[in-house]
């Protein structure tokens, strides 16, 4: 058994050409669509169950997260939002700490 682990870049290149199973993707999309429809149309499904908990979590949130995970968590921001994030980033180096002044230096200055 190898003791090394591939770096994320190597792993991403390896998985770049693979696509998720279309049957599983279709199942998750249907589950998500039917869950959204059920929560929107049936008021009882907006509540919770003593055995399962909050229904919208299981009918909407879990299928959505599973579908997102199936596609390996892509986060695509619109071009305008992506540009704003890069503009806000500072270009300089790491901040440096200010030197701590001792109590005797404060008395001398006063």
Gaussian input, Z-matrix of N, CA and C with variables (Angstrom, degrees):
# hf/3-21g

backbone

0 1
 N
 C     1     B1
 C     2     B2     1     A1
 N     3     B3     2     A2     1     D1
 C     4     B4     3     A3     2     D2
 C     5     B5     4     A4     3     D3
 N     6     B6     5     A5     4     D4
 C     7     B7     6     A6     5     D5
 C     8     B8     7     A7     6     D6
 N     9     B9     8     A8     7     D7
 C    10    B10     9     A9     8     D8
 C    11    B11    10    A10     9     D9
 N    12    B12    11    A11    10    D10
 C    13    B13    12    A12    11    D11
 C    14    B14    13    A13    12    D12
 N    15    B15    14    A14    13    D13
 C    16    B16    15    A15    14    D14
 C    17    B17    16    A16    15    D15
 N    18    B18    17    A17    16    D16
 C    19    B19    18    A18    17    D17
 C    20    B20    19    A19    18    D18
 N    21    B21    20    A20    19    D19
 C    22    B22    21    A21    20    D20
 C    23    B23    22    A22    21    D21
 N    24    B24    23    A23    22    D22
 C    25    B25    24    A24    23    D23
 C    26    B26    25    A25    24    D24
 N    27    B27    26    A26    25    D25
 C    28    B28    27    A27    26    D26
 C    29    B29    28    A28    27    D27
 N    30    B30    29    A29    28    D28
 C    31    B31    30    A30    29    D29
 C    32    B32    31    A31    30    D30
 N    33    B33    32    A32    31    D31
 C    34    B34    33    A33    32    D32
 C    35    B35    34    A34    33    D33
 N    36    B36    35    A35    34    D34
 C    37    B37    36    A36    35    D35
 C    38    B38    37    A37    36    D36
 N    39    B39    38    A38    37    D37
 C    40    B40    39    A39    38    D38
 C    41    B41    40    A40    39    D39
 N    42    B42    41    A41    40    D40
 C    43    B43    42    A42    41    D41
 C    44    B44    43    A43    42    D42
 N    45    B45    44    A44    43    D43
 C    46    B46    45    A45    44    D44
 C    47    B47    46    A46    45    D45
 N    48    B48    47    A47    46    D46
 C    49    B49    48    A48    47    D47
 C    50    B50    49    A49    48    D48
 N    51    B51    50    A50    49    D49
 C    52    B52    51    A51    50    D50
 C    53    B53    52    A52    51    D51
 N    54    B54    53    A53    52    D52
 C    55    B55    54    A54    53    D53
 C    56    B56    55    A55    54    D54
 N    57    B57    56    A56    55    D55
 C    58    B58    57    A57    56    D56
 C    59    B59    58    A58    57    D57
 N    60    B60    59    A59    58    D58
 C    61    B61    60    A60    59    D59
 C    62    B62    61    A61    60    D60
 N    63    B63    62    A62    61    D61
 C    64    B64    63    A63    62    D62
 C    65    B65    64    A64    63    D63
 N    66    B66    65    A65    64    D64
 C    67    B67    66    A66    65    D65
 C    68    B68    67    A67    66    D66
 N    69    B69    68    A68    67    D67
 C    70    B70    69    A69    68    D68
 C    71    B71    70    A70    69    D69
 N    72    B72    71    A71    70    D70
 C    73    B73    72    A72    71    D71
 C    74    B74    73    A73    72    D72
 N    75    B75    74    A74    73    D73
 C    76    B76    75    A75    74    D74
 C    77    B77    76    A76    75    D75
 N    78    B78    77    A77    76    D76
 C    79    B79    78    A78    77    D77
 C    80    B80    79    A79    78    D78
 N    81    B81    80    A80    79    D79
 C    82    B82    81    A81    80    D80
 C    83    B83    82    A82    81    D81
 N    84    B84    83    A83    82    D82
 C    85    B85    84    A84    83    D83
 C    86    B86    85    A85    84    D84
 N    87    B87    86    A86    85    D85
 C    88    B88    87    A87    86    D86
 C    89    B89    88    A88    87    D87
 N    90    B90    89    A89    88    D88
 C    91    B91    90    A90    89    D89
 C    92    B92    91    A91    90    D90
 N    93    B93    92    A92    91    D91
 C    94    B94    93    A93    92    D92
 C    95    B95    94    A94    93    D93
 N    96    B96    95    A95    94    D94
 C    97    B97    96    A96    95    D95
 C    98    B98    97    A97    96    D96
 N    99    B99    98    A98    97    D97
 C   100   B100    99    A99    98    D98
 C   101   B101   100   A100    99    D99
 N   102   B102   101   A101   100   D100
 C   103   B103   102   A102   101   D101
 C   104   B104   103   A103   102   D102
 N   105   B105   104   A104   103   D103
 C   106   B106   105   A105   104   D104
 C   107   B107   106   A106   105   D105
 N   108   B108   107   A107   106   D106
 C   109   B109   108   A108   107   D107
 C   110   B110   109   A109   108   D108
 N   111   B111   110   A110   109   D109
 C   112   B112   111   A111   110   D110
 C   113   B113   112   A112   111   D111
 N   114   B114   113   A113   112   D112
 C   115   B115   114   A114   113   D113
 C   116   B116   115   A115   114   D114
 N   117   B117   116   A116   115   D115
 C   118   B118   117   A117   116   D116
 C   119   B119   118   A118   117   D117
 N   120   B120   119   A119   118   D118
 C   121   B121   120   A120   119   D119
 C   122   B122   121   A121   120   D120
 N   123   B123   122   A122   121   D121
 C   124   B124   123   A123   122   D122
 C   125   B125   124   A124   123   D123
 N   126   B126   125   A125   124   D124
 C   127   B127   126   A126   125   D125
 C   128   B128   127   A127   126   D126
 N   129   B129   128   A128   127   D127
 C   130   B130   129   A129   128   D128
 C   131   B131   130   A130   129   D129
 N   132   B132   131   A131   130   D130
 C   133   B133   132   A132   131   D131
 C   134   B134   133   A133   132   D132
 N   135   B135   134   A134   133   D133
 C   136   B136   135   A135   134   D134
 C   137   B137   136   A136   135   D135
 N   138   B138   137   A137   136   D136
 C   139   B139   138   A138   137   D137
 C   140   B140   139   A139   138   D138
 N   141   B141   140   A140   139   D139
 C   142   B142   141   A141   140   D140
 C   143   B143   142   A142   141   D141
 N   144   B144   143   A143   142   D142
 C   145   B145   144   A144   143   D143
 C   146   B146   145   A145   144   D144
 N   147   B147   146   A146   145   D145
 C   148   B148   147   A147   146   D146
 C   149   B149   148   A148   147   D147
 N   150   B150   149   A149   148   D148
 C   151   B151   150   A150   149   D149
 C   152   B152   151   A151   150   D150
 N   153   B153   152   A152   151   D151
 C   154   B154   153   A153   152   D152
 C   155   B155   154   A154   153   D153
 N   156   B156   155   A155   154   D154
 C   157   B157   156   A156   155   D155
 C   158   B158   157   A157   156   D156
 N   159   B159   158   A158   157   D157
 C   160   B160   159   A159   158   D158
 C   161   B161   160   A160   159   D159
 N   162   B162   161   A161   160   D160
 C   163   B163   162   A162   161   D161
 C   164   B164   163   A163   162   D162
 N   165   B165   164   A164   163   D163
 C   166   B166   165   A165   164   D164
 C   167   B167   166   A166   165   D165
 N   168   B168   167   A167   166   D166
 C   169   B169   168   A168   167   D167
 C   170   B170   169   A169   168   D168
 N   171   B171   170   A170   169   D169
 C   172   B172   171   A171   170   D170
 C   173   B173   172   A172   171   D171
 N   174   B174   173   A173   172   D172
 C   175   B175   174   A174   173   D173
 C   176   B176   175   A175   174   D174
 N   177   B177   176   A176   175   D175
 C   178   B178   177   A177   176   D176
 C   179   B179   178   A178   177   D177
 N   180   B180   179   A179   178   D178
 C   181   B181   180   A180   179   D179
 C   182   B182   181   A181   180   D180
 N   183   B183   182   A182   181   D181
 C   184   B184   183   A183   182   D182
 C   185   B185   184   A184   183   D183
 N   186   B186   185   A185   184   D184
 C   187   B187   186   A186   185   D185
 C   188   B188   187   A187   186   D186
 N   189   B189   188   A188   187   D187
 C   190   B190   189   A189   188   D188
 C   191   B191   190   A190   189   D189
 N   192   B192   191   A191   190   D190
 C   193   B193   192   A192   191   D191
 C   194   B194   193   A193   192   D192
 N   195   B195   194   A194   193   D193
 C   196   B196   195   A195   194   D194
 C   197   B197   196   A196   195   D195
 N   198   B198   197   A197   196   D196
 C   199   B199   198   A198   197   D197
 C   200   B200   199   A199   198   D198
 N   201   B201   200   A200   199   D199
 C   202   B202   201   A201   200   D200
 C   203   B203   202   A202   201   D201
 N   204   B204   203   A203   202   D202
 C   205   B205   204   A204   203   D203
 C   206   B206   205   A205   204   D204
 N   207   B207   206   A206   205   D205
 C   208   B208   207   A207   206   D206
 C   209   B209   208   A208   207   D207
 N   210   B210   209   A209   208   D208
 C   211   B211   210   A210   209   D209
 C   212   B212   211   A211   210   D210
 N   213   B213   212   A212   211   D211
 C   214   B214   213   A213   212   D212
 C   215   B215   214   A214   213   D213
 N   216   B216   215   A215   214   D214
 C   217   B217   216   A216   215   D215
 C   218   B218   217   A217   216   D216
 N   219   B219   218   A218   217   D217
 C   220   B220   219   A219   218   D218
 C   221   B221   220   A220   219   D219
 N   222   B222   221   A221   220   D220
 C   223   B223   222   A222   221   D221
 C   224   B224   223   A223   222   D222
 N   225   B225   224   A224   223   D223
 C   226   B226   225   A225   224   D224
 C   227   B227   226   A226   225   D225
 N   228   B228   227   A227   226   D226
 C   229   B229   228   A228   227   D227
 C   230   B230   229   A229   228   D228
 N   231   B231   230   A230   229   D229
 C   232   B232   231   A231   230   D230
 C   233   B233   232   A232   231   D231
 N   234   B234   233   A233   232   D232
 C   235   B235   234   A234   233   D233
 C   236   B236   235   A235   234   D234
 N   237   B237   236   A236   235   D235
 C   238   B238   237   A237   236   D236
 C   239   B239   238   A238   237   D237
 N   240   B240   239   A239   238   D238
 C   241   B241   240   A240   239   D239
 C   242   B242   241   A241   240   D240
 N   243   B243   242   A242   241   D241
 C   244   B244   243   A243   242   D242
 C   245   B245   244   A244   243   D243
 N   246   B246   245   A245   244   D244
 C   247   B247   246   A246   245   D245
 C   248   B248   247   A247   246   D246
 N   249   B249   248   A248   247   D247
 C   250   B250   249   A249   248   D248
 C   251   B251   250   A250   249   D249
 N   252   B252   251   A251   250   D250
 C   253   B253   252   A252   251   D251
 C   254   B254   253   A253   252   D252
 N   255   B255   254   A254   253   D253
 C   256   B256   255   A255   254   D254
 C   257   B257   256   A256   255   D255
 N   258   B258   257   A257   256   D256
 C   259   B259   258   A258   257   D257
 C   260   B260   259   A259   258   D258
 N   261   B261   260   A260   259   D259
 C   262   B262   261   A261   260   D260
 C   263   B263   262   A262   261   D261
 N   264   B264   263   A263   262   D262
 C   265   B265   264   A264   263   D263
 C   266   B266   265   A265   264   D264
 N   267   B267   266   A266   265   D265
 C   268   B268   267   A267   266   D266
 C   269   B269   268   A268   267   D267
 N   270   B270   269   A269   268   D268
 C   271   B271   270   A270   269   D269
 C   272   B272   271   A271   270   D270
 N   273   B273   272   A272   271   D271
 C   274   B274   273   A273   272   D272
 C   275   B275   274   A274   273   D273
 N   276   B276   275   A275   274   D274
 C   277   B277   276   A276   275   D275
 C   278   B278   277   A277   276   D276
 N   279   B279   278   A278   277   D277
 C   280   B280   279   A279   278   D278
 C   281   B281   280   A280   279   D279
 N   282   B282   281   A281   280   D280
 C   283   B283   282   A282   281   D281
 C   284   B284   283   A283   282   D282
 N   285   B285   284   A284   283   D283
 C   286   B286   285   A285   284   D284
 C   287   B287   286   A286   285   D285
 N   288   B288   287   A287   286   D286
 C   289   B289   288   A288   287   D287
 C   290   B290   289   A289   288   D288
 N   291   B291   290   A290   289   D289
 C   292   B292   291   A291   290   D290
 C   293   B293   292   A292   291   D291
 N   294   B294   293   A293   292   D292
 C   295   B295   294   A294   293   D293
 C   296   B296   295   A295   294   D294
 N   297   B297   296   A296   295   D295
 C   298   B298   297   A297   296   D296
 C   299   B299   298   A298   297   D297
 N   300   B300   299   A299   298   D298
 C   301   B301   300   A300   299   D299
 C   302   B302   301   A301   300   D300
 N   303   B303   302   A302   301   D301
 C   304   B304   303   A303   302   D302
 C   305   B305   304   A304   303   D303
 N   306   B306   305   A305   304   D304
 C   307   B307   306   A306   305   D305
 C   308   B308   307   A307   306   D306
 N   309   B309   308   A308   307   D307
 C   310   B310   309   A309   308   D308
 C   311   B311   310   A310   309   D309
 N   312   B312   311   A311   310   D310
 C   313   B313   312   A312   311   D311
 C   314   B314   313   A313   312   D312
 N   315   B315   314   A314   313   D313
 C   316   B316   315   A315   314   D314
 C   317   B317   316   A316   315   D315
 N   318   B318   317   A317   316   D316
 C   319   B319   318   A318   317   D317
 C   320   B320   319   A319   318   D318
 N   321   B321   320   A320   319   D319
 C   322   B322   321   A321   320   D320
 C   323   B323   322   A322   321   D321
 N   324   B324   323   A323   322   D322
 C   325   B325   324   A324   323   D323
 C   326   B326   325   A325   324   D324
 N   327   B327   326   A326   325   D325
 C   328   B328   327   A327   326   D326
 C   329   B329   328   A328   327   D327

   B1=1.4550
   B2=1.5292
   B3=1.3358
   B4=1.4656
   B5=1.5247
   B6=1.3168
   B7=1.4644
   B8=1.5145
   B9=1.3080
   B10=1.4561
   B11=1.5162
   B12=1.3072
   B13=1.4555
   B14=1.5167
   B15=1.3438
   B16=1.4544
   B17=1.5201
   B18=1.3054
   B19=1.4603
   B20=1.5213
   B21=1.3290
   B22=1.4657
   B23=1.5240
   B24=1.3235
   B25=1.4617
   B26=1.5265
   B27=1.3152
   B28=1.4602
   B29=1.5172
   B30=1.3099
   B31=1.4564
   B32=1.5203
   B33=1.3322
   B34=1.4622
   B35=1.5269
   B36=1.3268
   B37=1.4623
   B38=1.5209
   B39=1.3109
   B40=1.4581
   B41=1.5274
   B42=1.3208
   B43=1.4589
   B44=1.5220
   B45=1.3232
   B46=1.4654
   B47=1.5252
   B48=1.3263
   B49=1.4568
   B50=1.5102
   B51=1.3164
   B52=1.4607
   B53=1.5172
   B54=1.3167
   B55=1.4605
   B56=1.5188
   B57=1.3208
   B58=1.4638
   B59=1.5283
   B60=1.3030
   B61=1.4578
   B62=1.5270
   B63=1.3203
   B64=1.4800
   B65=1.5262
   B66=1.3383
   B67=1.4668
   B68=1.5174
   B69=1.3310
   B70=1.4597
   B71=1.5248
   B72=1.3216
   B73=1.4672
   B74=1.5253
   B75=1.3250
   B76=1.4690
   B77=1.5320
   B78=1.3260
   B79=1.4626
   B80=1.5253
   B81=1.3311
   B82=1.4615
   B83=1.5254
   B84=1.3210
   B85=1.4753
   B86=1.5194
   B87=1.3441
   B88=1.4694
   B89=1.5235
   B90=1.3391
   B91=1.4615
   B92=1.5262
   B93=1.3371
   B94=1.4631
   B95=1.5223
   B96=1.3190
   B97=1.4661
   B98=1.5258
   B99=1.3258
   B100=1.4652
   B101=1.5227
   B102=1.3274
   B103=1.4581
   B104=1.5102
   B105=1.3344
   B106=1.4679
   B107=1.5221
   B108=1.3237
   B109=1.4589
   B110=1.5277
   B111=1.3225
   B112=1.4710
   B113=1.5209
   B114=1.3223
   B115=1.4748
   B116=1.5214
   B117=1.3303
   B118=1.4664
   B119=1.5305
   B120=1.3328
   B121=1.4630
   B122=1.5232
   B123=1.3260
   B124=1.4659
   B125=1.5308
   B126=1.3139
   B127=1.4683
   B128=1.5309
   B129=1.3175
   B130=1.4680
   B131=1.5320
   B132=1.3240
   B133=1.4662
   B134=1.5197
   B135=1.3199
   B136=1.4690
   B137=1.5244
   B138=1.3078
   B139=1.4601
   B140=1.5175
   B141=1.3266
   B142=1.4556
   B143=1.5249
   B144=1.3050
   B145=1.4507
   B146=1.5240
   B147=1.3343
   B148=1.4713
   B149=1.5326
   B150=1.3096
   B151=1.4606
   B152=1.5146
   B153=1.3305
   B154=1.4672
   B155=1.5129
   B156=1.2973
   B157=1.4548
   B158=1.5144
   B159=1.3053
   B160=1.4650
   B161=1.5223
   B162=1.3277
   B163=1.4679
   B164=1.5281
   B165=1.3372
   B166=1.4677
   B167=1.5308
   B168=1.3241
   B169=1.4589
   B170=1.5195
   B171=1.3380
   B172=1.4600
   B173=1.5202
   B174=1.3160
   B175=1.4654
   B176=1.5228
   B177=1.3405
   B178=1.4653
   B179=1.5307
   B180=1.3200
   B181=1.4659
   B182=1.5230
   B183=1.3179
   B184=1.4657
   B185=1.5276
   B186=1.3391
   B187=1.4684
   B188=1.5307
   B189=1.3430
   B190=1.4665
   B191=1.5283
   B192=1.3219
   B193=1.4600
   B194=1.5275
   B195=1.3236
   B196=1.4646
   B197=1.5254
   B198=1.3238
   B199=1.4641
   B200=1.5249
   B201=1.3385
   B202=1.4570
   B203=1.5291
   B204=1.3288
   B205=1.4655
   B206=1.5198
   B207=1.3061
   B208=1.4589
   B209=1.5220
   B210=1.3054
   B211=1.4673
   B212=1.5222
   B213=1.3137
   B214=1.4683
   B215=1.5154
   B216=1.3039
   B217=1.4660
   B218=1.5218
   B219=1.3186
   B220=1.4699
   B221=1.5247
   B222=1.2982
   B223=1.4598
   B224=1.5152
   B225=1.3026
   B226=1.4578
   B227=1.5187
   B228=1.3192
   B229=1.4539
   B230=1.5216
   B231=1.3174
   B232=1.4612
   B233=1.5243
   B234=1.3137
   B235=1.4658
   B236=1.5135
   B237=1.3127
   B238=1.4574
   B239=1.5263
   B240=1.3406
   B241=1.4617
   B242=1.5259
   B243=1.3154
   B244=1.4581
   B245=1.5271
   B246=1.3267
   B247=1.4622
   B248=1.5283
   B249=1.3317
   B250=1.4613
   B251=1.5205
   B252=1.3177
   B253=1.4520
   B254=1.5155
   B255=1.3241
   B256=1.4586
   B257=1.5299
   B258=1.3368
   B259=1.4600
   B260=1.5205
   B261=1.3088
   B262=1.4620
   B263=1.5252
   B264=1.2913
   B265=1.4596
   B266=1.5186
   B267=1.2986
   B268=1.4585
   B269=1.5134
   B270=1.3043
   B271=1.4516
   B272=1.5234
   B273=1.3127
   B274=1.4575
   B275=1.5162
   B276=1.2980
   B277=1.4493
   B278=1.5159
   B279=1.3047
   B280=1.4548
   B281=1.5275
   B282=1.3180
   B283=1.4661
   B284=1.5201
   B285=1.3148
   B286=1.4663
   B287=1.5137
   B288=1.3034
   B289=1.4664
   B290=1.5187
   B291=1.3195
   B292=1.4637
   B293=1.5201
   B294=1.3012
   B295=1.4678
   B296=1.5310
   B297=1.3091
   B298=1.4636
   B299=1.5215
   B300=1.3374
   B301=1.4417
   B302=1.5298
   B303=1.2806
   B304=1.4589
   B305=1.5221
   B306=1.3125
   B307=1.4570
   B308=1.5247
   B309=1.3383
   B310=1.4755
   B311=1.5278
   B312=1.3275
   B313=1.4627
   B314=1.5240
   B315=1.3545
   B316=1.4547
   B317=1.5258
   B318=1.3418
   B319=1.4786
   B320=1.5111
   B321=1.3501
   B322=1.4728
   B323=1.5160
   B324=1.3406
   B325=1.4657
   B326=1.5116
   B327=1.3090
   B328=1.4671
   B329=1.4781
   A1=108.68
   A2=117.46
   A3=118.52
   A4=111.10
   A5=114.94
   A6=120.06
   A7=112.46
   A8=118.39
   A9=120.50
   A10=109.67
   A11=114.47
   A12=121.33
   A13=107.89
   A14=118.53
   A15=118.75
   A16=111.14
   A17=116.11
   A18=119.78
   A19=109.05
   A20=117.78
   A21=119.71
   A22=112.78
   A23=118.40
   A24=120.18
   A25=110.53
   A26=117.10
   A27=120.73
   A28=109.86
   A29=117.06
   A30=121.89
   A31=110.38
   A32=117.49
   A33=121.22
   A34=111.02
   A35=117.40
   A36=119.79
   A37=110.69
   A38=116.84
   A39=120.74
   A40=110.50
   A41=118.19
   A42=122.19
   A43=113.82
   A44=117.15
   A45=119.92
   A46=111.85
   A47=117.70
   A48=120.40
   A49=114.07
   A50=119.36
   A51=120.64
   A52=110.79
   A53=114.58
   A54=121.27
   A55=108.76
   A56=118.20
   A57=119.46
   A58=111.25
   A59=115.69
   A60=121.44
   A61=109.29
   A62=118.12
   A63=119.17
   A64=113.03
   A65=117.95
   A66=119.42
   A67=111.13
   A68=116.38
   A69=119.84
   A70=110.78
   A71=116.86
   A72=119.77
   A73=111.06
   A74=117.39
   A75=120.82
   A76=110.74
   A77=116.66
   A78=120.15
   A79=111.29
   A80=117.24
   A81=120.29
   A82=111.95
   A83=116.82
   A84=118.76
   A85=111.08
   A86=117.00
   A87=119.47
   A88=111.07
   A89=116.26
   A90=120.88
   A91=110.17
   A92=116.49
   A93=120.75
   A94=111.07
   A95=117.72
   A96=121.19
   A97=111.04
   A98=116.96
   A99=119.56
   A100=111.35
   A101=117.86
   A102=120.82
   A103=112.21
   A104=116.29
   A105=119.74
   A106=111.16
   A107=115.55
   A108=120.08
   A109=111.02
   A110=116.78
   A111=120.20
   A112=111.52
   A113=117.67
   A114=120.34
   A115=110.25
   A116=117.07
   A117=119.78
   A118=111.91
   A119=117.29
   A120=119.73
   A121=114.85
   A122=118.38
   A123=120.84
   A124=108.69
   A125=118.09
   A126=120.40
   A127=113.83
   A128=118.65
   A129=120.92
   A130=111.63
   A131=117.36
   A132=120.95
   A133=112.82
   A134=117.16
   A135=120.31
   A136=111.07
   A137=116.59
   A138=121.82
   A139=111.37
   A140=114.67
   A141=118.93
   A142=110.27
   A143=114.90
   A144=123.14
   A145=108.38
   A146=117.98
   A147=117.79
   A148=112.61
   A149=119.12
   A150=121.84
   A151=112.83
   A152=117.74
   A153=120.47
   A154=114.01
   A155=118.57
   A156=120.40
   A157=111.35
   A158=115.88
   A159=121.97
   A160=110.05
   A161=117.06
   A162=121.99
   A163=114.11
   A164=120.61
   A165=118.27
   A166=113.31
   A167=117.24
   A168=119.18
   A169=110.31
   A170=117.21
   A171=121.30
   A172=112.84
   A173=117.22
   A174=119.68
   A175=113.65
   A176=117.44
   A177=120.03
   A178=111.82
   A179=117.34
   A180=120.45
   A181=112.55
   A182=118.51
   A183=120.34
   A184=112.60
   A185=120.07
   A186=118.16
   A187=112.85
   A188=116.82
   A189=119.47
   A190=110.94
   A191=117.25
   A192=120.43
   A193=110.52
   A194=117.99
   A195=120.79
   A196=110.97
   A197=117.21
   A198=121.01
   A199=109.94
   A200=115.98
   A201=121.35
   A202=110.31
   A203=117.06
   A204=121.22
   A205=111.01
   A206=117.59
   A207=121.00
   A208=111.23
   A209=116.29
   A210=121.59
   A211=111.93
   A212=117.17
   A213=124.49
   A214=113.18
   A215=117.09
   A216=124.71
   A217=114.98
   A218=119.20
   A219=117.52
   A220=109.91
   A221=116.18
   A222=121.00
   A223=106.00
   A224=115.55
   A225=119.98
   A226=108.94
   A227=115.07
   A228=120.28
   A229=109.07
   A230=117.51
   A231=118.57
   A232=110.06
   A233=117.48
   A234=122.64
   A235=113.23
   A236=117.96
   A237=121.39
   A238=111.09
   A239=117.62
   A240=120.92
   A241=111.51
   A242=117.39
   A243=120.33
   A244=110.33
   A245=117.73
   A246=121.15
   A247=110.77
   A248=118.03
   A249=120.86
   A250=110.07
   A251=117.52
   A252=121.16
   A253=112.31
   A254=117.88
   A255=120.01
   A256=111.33
   A257=117.85
   A258=119.84
   A259=111.90
   A260=117.15
   A261=120.53
   A262=112.35
   A263=117.31
   A264=120.18
   A265=110.94
   A266=115.51
   A267=120.05
   A268=110.42
   A269=116.32
   A270=121.29
   A271=112.61
   A272=118.94
   A273=122.00
   A274=113.19
   A275=114.88
   A276=120.77
   A277=111.45
   A278=115.00
   A279=120.45
   A280=109.76
   A281=116.26
   A282=121.24
   A283=109.74
   A284=115.42
   A285=120.76
   A286=109.32
   A287=115.11
   A288=120.21
   A289=110.09
   A290=114.76
   A291=119.44
   A292=108.83
   A293=117.00
   A294=117.51
   A295=109.93
   A296=115.60
   A297=121.46
   A298=107.92
   A299=115.81
   A300=120.29
   A301=108.48
   A302=115.69
   A303=120.15
   A304=110.44
   A305=117.36
   A306=122.50
   A307=110.71
   A308=118.22
   A309=120.15
   A310=110.38
   A311=118.30
   A312=121.07
   A313=110.37
   A314=117.08
   A315=120.60
   A316=110.82
   A317=116.57
   A318=119.36
   A319=111.12
   A320=116.18
   A321=118.38
   A322=111.69
   A323=116.72
   A324=119.97
   A325=111.67
   A326=118.86
   A327=122.50
   A328=112.19
   D1=127.66
   D2=-178.57
   D3=-69.72
   D4=150.68
   D5=-179.27
   D6=-103.36
   D7=0.73
   D8=-179.43
   D9=-100.60
   D10=160.62
   D11=178.27
   D12=-125.99
   D13=135.41
   D14=179.74
   D15=-67.70
   D16=148.30
   D17=177.20
   D18=-70.04
   D19=158.78
   D20=-179.36
   D21=-57.74
   D22=-34.30
   D23=-179.28
   D24=-65.99
   D25=-43.26
   D26=178.53
   D27=-65.32
   D28=-41.20
   D29=179.50
   D30=-63.63
   D31=-41.78
   D32=179.58
   D33=-65.83
   D34=-38.81
   D35=177.71
   D36=-66.02
   D37=-36.50
   D38=179.65
   D39=-65.56
   D40=-38.11
   D41=-176.36
   D42=-92.60
   D43=0.79
   D44=-174.82
   D45=-61.90
   D46=-36.46
   D47=-176.73
   D48=-88.31
   D49=-6.92
   D50=-176.78
   D51=-87.26
   D52=146.13
   D53=176.73
   D54=-117.13
   D55=150.48
   D56=177.78
   D57=-66.96
   D58=160.58
   D59=178.73
   D60=-62.00
   D61=122.48
   D62=-176.34
   D63=-64.74
   D64=-29.67
   D65=178.67
   D66=-68.19
   D67=-42.11
   D68=178.53
   D69=-67.83
   D70=-38.93
   D71=177.90
   D72=-63.57
   D73=-42.48
   D74=178.42
   D75=-64.28
   D76=-40.31
   D77=178.70
   D78=-62.82
   D79=-45.24
   D80=-179.80
   D81=-66.92
   D82=-38.61
   D83=178.00
   D84=-65.18
   D85=-41.41
   D86=178.13
   D87=-65.05
   D88=-43.28
   D89=179.71
   D90=-60.23
   D91=-42.98
   D92=178.76
   D93=-64.59
   D94=-45.89
   D95=-179.30
   D96=-64.09
   D97=-45.42
   D98=179.38
   D99=-67.36
   D100=-36.13
   D101=176.83
   D102=-64.17
   D103=-44.02
   D104=176.62
   D105=-60.95
   D106=-44.40
   D107=179.84
   D108=-64.09
   D109=-42.51
   D110=-179.38
   D111=-65.44
   D112=-43.07
   D113=179.99
   D114=-67.02
   D115=-35.30
   D116=-179.27
   D117=-72.76
   D118=-34.59
   D119=-172.83
   D120=-98.38
   D121=-25.02
   D122=-176.80
   D123=-111.51
   D124=107.28
   D125=-177.13
   D126=-60.65
   D127=-29.93
   D128=-179.75
   D129=-64.90
   D130=-25.98
   D131=-179.44
   D132=-82.28
   D133=2.78
   D134=174.84
   D135=-92.03
   D136=-4.22
   D137=-178.35
   D138=-97.63
   D139=-147.85
   D140=-179.23
   D141=-136.22
   D142=164.02
   D143=-179.61
   D144=-119.10
   D145=144.53
   D146=178.78
   D147=-65.13
   D148=-26.36
   D149=-178.61
   D150=-89.71
   D151=-41.86
   D152=-174.15
   D153=-102.64
   D154=-21.79
   D155=-177.88
   D156=95.54
   D157=-146.78
   D158=-174.08
   D159=-75.15
   D160=119.77
   D161=-175.61
   D162=-61.92
   D163=-44.41
   D164=-179.86
   D165=-60.12
   D166=-26.86
   D167=176.36
   D168=-61.77
   D169=-46.34
   D170=-175.89
   D171=-81.13
   D172=-26.97
   D173=-177.44
   D174=-90.84
   D175=-24.99
   D176=-175.48
   D177=-123.78
   D178=-55.83
   D179=-171.97
   D180=-67.26
   D181=-46.43
   D182=-178.25
   D183=-65.07
   D184=-44.33
   D185=175.62
   D186=-63.30
   D187=-35.19
   D188=179.22
   D189=-66.25
   D190=-43.38
   D191=179.33
   D192=-68.65
   D193=-37.39
   D194=177.77
   D195=-64.77
   D196=-39.55
   D197=178.56
   D198=-66.59
   D199=-40.99
   D200=177.76
   D201=-63.07
   D202=-42.33
   D203=179.41
   D204=-67.92
   D205=-32.70
   D206=178.11
   D207=-61.36
   D208=-31.89
   D209=178.80
   D210=-94.43
   D211=18.22
   D212=175.12
   D213=60.49
   D214=41.69
   D215=171.05
   D216=54.83
   D217=52.67
   D218=175.33
   D219=-75.13
   D220=137.85
   D221=176.94
   D222=-123.76
   D223=101.28
   D224=-177.59
   D225=-105.44
   D226=116.37
   D227=178.12
   D228=-94.78
   D229=145.97
   D230=173.59
   D231=-59.66
   D232=153.06
   D233=-175.79
   D234=-53.49
   D235=-38.85
   D236=-178.05
   D237=-66.40
   D238=-42.68
   D239=179.33
   D240=-69.41
   D241=-37.84
   D242=179.48
   D243=-65.46
   D244=-37.43
   D245=179.50
   D246=-69.59
   D247=-36.16
   D248=179.97
   D249=-64.73
   D250=-42.25
   D251=-179.73
   D252=-63.14
   D253=-37.62
   D254=-178.96
   D255=-76.04
   D256=-28.83
   D257=179.19
   D258=-71.12
   D259=-31.88
   D260=-176.50
   D261=-74.29
   D262=-20.29
   D263=-176.01
   D264=-70.40
   D265=135.42
   D266=-179.93
   D267=-75.14
   D268=150.24
   D269=-177.44
   D270=-97.57
   D271=-15.57
   D272=-175.37
   D273=-76.24
   D274=-176.57
   D275=179.37
   D276=-80.89
   D277=-168.41
   D278=-178.61
   D279=-73.05
   D280=145.60
   D281=179.46
   D282=-66.76
   D283=149.54
   D284=178.33
   D285=-108.30
   D286=150.84
   D287=177.79
   D288=-76.25
   D289=145.53
   D290=173.67
   D291=-77.59
   D292=144.79
   D293=178.39
   D294=-67.23
   D295=141.71
   D296=-179.17
   D297=-83.47
   D298=127.57
   D299=178.75
   D300=-89.37
   D301=137.93
   D302=179.39
   D303=-77.16
   D304=165.42
   D305=-179.81
   D306=-66.48
   D307=-33.64
   D308=-179.67
   D309=-68.94
   D310=-33.34
   D311=178.27
   D312=-68.54
   D313=-34.09
   D314=177.67
   D315=-67.60
   D316=-36.96
   D317=178.86
   D318=-69.01
   D319=-36.51
   D320=179.54
   D321=-67.21
   D322=-35.63
   D323=-178.96
   D324=-70.66
   D325=-25.23
   D326=-175.83
   D327=-86.85

